[in-house]
Amino acid sequence: MTQPLLQLDKKSFHHGTLESPRIKKLLAFLRERGTTGATPFDMIANCGTTRPTSDISELRANGIAIDCEFERNTDTERKVFRYRLA
């Protein structure tokens, strides 16, 4: 008999606060980019983060509304998404 998947509630997600220098830097960068938004590569290059999509999740967990839009596929068929403040 298989066991059910572990269900995690939202309270179990440990995230940084808006006081975190890393999160502050990304939020300021996204504000600066405005409607242009940023790809994960943009975030890595400009904010020095090594985990841009996790940082986006942390911003969302702190109540920051962020839109995500599919932009394109790379030559190697990897999907590229663009994130912007909602």
C-alpha positions as CSV (number, residue, x, y, z in Angstrom):
1,M,0.0,0.0,0.0
2,T,1.4,3.4,-0.9
3,Q,1.5,6.3,1.5
4,P,-0.2,9.6,0.6
5,L,2.0,12.5,-0.4
6,L,3.1,14.8,2.4
7,Q,0.8,17.8,2.5
8,L,2.6,21.0,3.6
9,D,0.6,24.0,4.7
10,K,1.7,27.6,3.8
11,K,2.9,28.2,7.3
12,S,5.6,25.6,6.9
13,F,7.3,27.6,4.1
14,H,10.2,29.5,5.8
15,H,10.9,32.7,3.9
16,G,13.0,35.8,4.3
17,T,11.4,39.0,5.4
18,L,11.3,42.3,3.4
19,E,14.1,43.4,5.7
20,S,16.5,40.9,4.2
21,P,19.2,42.7,2.1
22,R,18.8,40.1,-0.7
23,I,15.0,40.5,-0.9
24,K,15.3,44.3,-0.6
25,K,17.7,44.4,-3.5
26,L,15.5,42.2,-5.7
27,L,12.4,44.3,-4.9
28,A,14.2,47.5,-5.7
29,F,15.4,46.1,-9.0
30,L,11.9,45.0,-10.0
31,R,10.5,48.4,-9.1
32,E,13.3,50.0,-11.2
33,R,12.4,47.7,-14.2
34,G,8.8,48.7,-14.0
35,T,6.6,47.2,-16.8
36,T,9.7,45.7,-18.5
37,G,10.1,43.3,-15.6
38,A,13.1,40.9,-15.5
39,T,14.0,37.3,-16.4
40,P,15.8,35.1,-13.9
41,F,19.0,35.8,-15.8
42,D,18.5,39.6,-15.4
43,M,18.0,39.0,-11.6
44,I,21.2,36.9,-11.4
45,A,23.2,39.4,-13.4
46,N,21.9,42.5,-11.6
47,C,21.1,41.4,-8.0
48,G,23.7,38.7,-7.5
49,T,21.1,36.1,-6.5
50,T,21.8,32.5,-7.1
51,R,18.2,31.5,-6.8
52,P,16.0,34.1,-8.5
53,T,12.7,32.1,-8.6
54,S,13.0,31.2,-4.9
55,D,13.5,34.9,-4.2
56,I,10.3,35.6,-6.2
57,S,8.5,33.1,-4.0
58,E,9.8,34.8,-0.9
59,L,8.5,38.2,-2.1
60,R,5.1,36.7,-2.8
61,A,5.1,35.1,0.7
62,N,5.6,38.6,2.0
63,G,2.5,39.9,0.2
64,I,4.2,41.4,-2.9
65,A,2.1,40.7,-6.0
66,I,4.3,39.5,-8.9
67,D,3.1,38.5,-12.4
68,C,4.9,35.9,-14.4
69,E,4.7,35.7,-18.2
70,F,6.2,33.1,-20.6
71,E,8.5,35.0,-22.9
72,R,10.2,32.5,-25.2
73,N,12.0,29.2,-25.6
74,T,15.8,29.3,-25.9
75,D,17.7,27.5,-28.7
76,T,17.9,24.5,-26.4
77,E,14.1,24.6,-25.7
78,R,14.4,26.0,-22.2
79,K,11.5,28.2,-21.2
80,V,12.2,31.8,-20.2
81,F,9.8,33.7,-18.1
82,R,9.6,37.4,-17.2
83,Y,8.6,38.6,-13.8
84,R,7.2,42.0,-13.0
85,L,5.5,43.7,-10.1
86,A,1.7,43.5,-10.5
